[in-house]
């Protein structure tokens, strides 16, 4: 994967991930390649519950990777701001609730649309 090689392309404005990554670090690295020139970008994660079955099977002997996968599942199921969820994860403050919404992720935008209608 070019993302793992530190690809830094200033004209990359969207990325589509076809399958759930094994960790939030992998997800953040992939999505973090978008819009590095300061413009807006879009990251899309396409997933299915079968992805998790396949990944669980592949990591049965690694408790660390099992925890990584549980973190990804928690991120996908989180009903709060996606940016705040990643910030909590990487800052090590899993229990801390971040109430400020980014206004850009799918969940924040859907809540804004609901409030407007």
ABEGO torsion letter per residue (X at the ends): XAAAAGBBBAABABBBBABBBABAAAAAAAAAABGAAGBBBBBBBBBBAAAAAAAAAAAAABAAAAAAAAAAAAAAABABBAAAAAAAAAAGBAABBBABBAGABAAAAAAAAAAAX
